[in-house]
Amino acid sequence: MNSNQATVYVVDDEIQIRNAIGRLCEETGHQVRLFASTDEFLSENLSEGPSCLVLDVRFPGTSPTGLELQHRLAETGVLIPIVFISGHLDVRVSVEAMKYGAIEFLPKPFREQEILDAIRHGIERDRRRIERENAVREARRRVETLTAREREIMLLMAEGLVAKQIAARLGVSEVTAKVHRARMMRKLALRSPIEVVRLIDCMGREAATMRIGASHSLT
């Protein structure tokens, strides 16, 4: 599958519903995977690209219900957006589904535009999540290239300290502080203190302050 193309997973035991939603999604340019039960879906390898799960609430037999699947995905860290559909209007079930992060809860029969709007919302939310995760991953990769001293200077620079103040805080000469700062900025591919602040905000201050190992010198 093309990881840049959105994938819509449709899980419903009614073949007419599965095929109808699948056809709509294909017409709007999405990849589609159809499943008759939650057990079938659980055996699927999910796409790395943006995706959305259209999920019925009830399933016959021993398959997990839609809500049970939602909870299982949350517990295992699978953050796929979910659009619930159901032939039975149950306020308690819909409230629980939304409480656990469902995008929408649509009673059957629903209008084509309703399901397409809900799926589009889910895909866009998932696309933003992937972009954030990629940005954090890249920020952490760059910071891992810094020495411990360069990381200290990065954090002090983010506090608004200039080279002279950084030097005084670390007990080094201003020239030495400037050299380390220049190396740090070059490794991070940044040009201003504002960009340093944004990078730390992106990856999280806790991750930015973690020790990077004994192999990194303070010099």
C-alpha positions in Angstrom: 0.0 0.0 0.0 1.1 3.6 -0.7 1.9 5.0 2.8 1.0 8.5 1.6 -2.5 7.5 0.5 -5.2 7.3 3.1 -6.7 4.0 4.0 -10.2 3.4 5.2 -11.0 0.2 7.1 -14.6 -0.8 7.2 -15.7 -3.5 9.7 -19.4 -4.5 9.5 -21.0 -7.9 9.3 -23.5 -6.6 6.7 -22.0 -7.1 3.2 -24.2 -4.4 1.6 -23.0 -1.8 4.1 -19.4 -2.8 3.7 -19.5 -2.7 0.0 -21.4 0.6 -0.1 -19.0 2.4 2.2 -16.1 0.8 0.4 -17.3 2.0 -3.0 -17.8 5.6 -1.7 -14.3 5.7 -0.3 -12.7 4.3 -3.4 -14.6 7.0 -5.5 -12.9 9.7 -3.3 -9.5 8.2 -3.8 -8.9 6.3 -0.6 -7.6 2.8 -0.3 -10.2 0.5 1.3 -10.0 -2.7 3.3 -13.3 -4.5 4.2 -13.9 -6.9 7.1 -16.9 -8.9 8.2 -15.9 -9.1 11.9 -13.6 -7.5 14.4 -11.6 -10.7 14.6 -10.8 -10.3 10.9 -9.7 -6.7 11.4 -7.4 -7.7 14.4 -5.4 -9.9 12.1 -4.7 -7.1 9.6 -1.4 -5.3 9.4 -2.4 -1.6 9.4 -1.0 0.9 7.0 1.7 3.3 8.1 -0.1 6.2 6.4 -3.2 8.2 7.5 -6.2 6.0 8.1 -9.7 5.8 9.5 -11.7 2.9 10.9 -15.5 2.7 10.2 -16.8 0.3 12.8 -20.1 -1.3 13.5 -21.1 -1.5 17.2 -22.5 -5.1 17.3 -21.3 -8.3 15.9 -22.8 -11.8 16.1 -21.0 -14.8 17.6 -17.9 -14.5 19.7 -16.2 -11.6 17.9 -15.4 -8.6 20.1 -18.0 -5.8 19.9 -17.1 -2.5 18.3 -16.6 -0.9 21.8 -14.4 -3.8 22.9 -12.3 -3.4 19.8 -12.0 0.4 20.5 -10.8 -0.3 24.0 -8.3 -2.9 22.9 -6.8 -0.6 20.3 -6.5 2.2 22.9 -4.8 -0.2 25.3 -2.2 -1.3 22.7 -1.5 2.3 21.6 -3.2 2.0 18.2 -4.5 5.6 17.6 -6.6 5.1 14.5 -9.6 7.4 14.4 -12.9 5.5 14.6 -16.3 6.3 13.1 -18.9 4.2 14.7 -22.1 3.1 12.8 -25.0 1.2 14.3 -28.5 0.0 13.4 -29.6 0.5 17.0 -29.6 4.0 18.7 -28.2 3.4 22.1 -27.3 6.7 23.9 -25.2 4.9 26.5 -23.1 3.1 23.9 -22.7 6.3 21.8 -21.6 8.3 24.9 -19.0 5.7 25.8 -17.7 5.5 22.2 -17.3 9.3 22.1 -15.7 9.3 25.6 -13.0 7.0 24.3 -12.3 9.3 21.3 -14.6 8.2 18.5 -14.8 10.8 15.7 -18.6 10.2 15.1 -21.4 7.9 15.9 -23.8 7.5 13.0 -27.1 5.6 13.2 -28.1 3.5 10.2 -29.3 4.4 7.6 -27.0 7.4 7.2 -26.5 9.8 4.3 -23.5 9.3 2.0 -22.3 12.8 2.8 -22.5 12.2 6.5 -20.2 9.1 6.4 -17.8 10.8 3.9 -17.5 13.9 6.1 -16.8 11.8 9.2 -14.2 9.7 7.4 -12.5 12.9 6.0 -12.4 14.3 9.5 -10.8 11.1 10.8 -8.2 11.0 8.1 -7.2 14.6 8.6 -6.8 14.1 12.3 -4.7 11.0 11.7 -2.6 12.9 9.2 -1.9 15.6 11.7 -1.0 13.0 14.3 1.5 11.4 12.0 3.1 14.7 11.1 3.5 15.5 14.8 5.1 12.2 15.5 7.4 12.5 12.6 8.4 16.0 13.8 9.1 14.8 17.3 11.1 11.8 15.9 13.2 14.1 13.8 13.8 16.6 16.7 14.9 13.8 19.0 17.2 12.4 16.3 18.9 15.8 15.9 19.3 16.4 19.6 20.9 12.9 20.0 23.8 14.1 17.9 24.7 16.8 20.5 27.3 16.4 23.1 26.2 16.9 26.7 27.7 20.4 26.7 25.9 21.4 23.5 22.7 20.1 25.0 23.2 22.3 28.1 23.8 25.3 25.9 20.7 24.5 23.8 18.6 24.5 27.0 20.1 27.7 28.3 19.6 29.4 25.0 16.0 28.3 25.1 15.7 30.2 28.4 16.7 33.4 26.6 20.4 33.5 27.8 23.0 35.1 25.5 26.5 33.8 25.0 28.0 35.9 27.9 25.3 34.7 30.3 25.7 31.0 29.1 29.4 31.3 29.7 29.0 32.6 33.2 26.4 29.9 34.0 28.7 27.1 32.8 32.0 28.5 34.0 33.6 28.7 30.6 34.9 31.6 28.5 32.5 33.5 26.2 34.5 32.3 23.2 34.1 28.7 24.2 30.4 29.2 24.7 30.0 30.7 21.3 31.9 27.8 19.7 29.7 25.2 21.3 26.6 27.2 20.5 27.6 27.5 16.8 28.2 23.7 16.7 24.9 23.0 18.4 23.0 25.3 15.9 24.7 23.7 13.0 23.9 20.1 14.1 20.3 21.0 14.7 20.0 23.0 11.4 18.6 26.0 13.3 19.1 29.7 12.8 17.6 31.5 15.8 16.8 31.1 19.5 13.1 31.0 18.6 13.7 27.9 16.5 15.5 26.3 19.4 12.5 26.9 21.7 10.2 25.4 19.0 12.3 22.3 18.7 12.3 21.7 22.5 8.6 22.3 22.7 8.1 19.8 19.8 10.1 17.0 21.4 9.2 17.8 25.0 11.5 19.3 27.6 11.8 16.0 29.5 13.3 14.3 26.4 15.5 17.3 25.7 17.0 17.2 29.2 17.7 13.5 29.2 21.3 12.4 29.5 22.6 11.2 26.2 25.2 8.7 27.4 28.7 8.5 28.7 30.1 8.4 25.2 29.3 12.1 24.7 32.0 14.4 26.0 31.3 17.6 27.8 33.7 19.4 25.7 
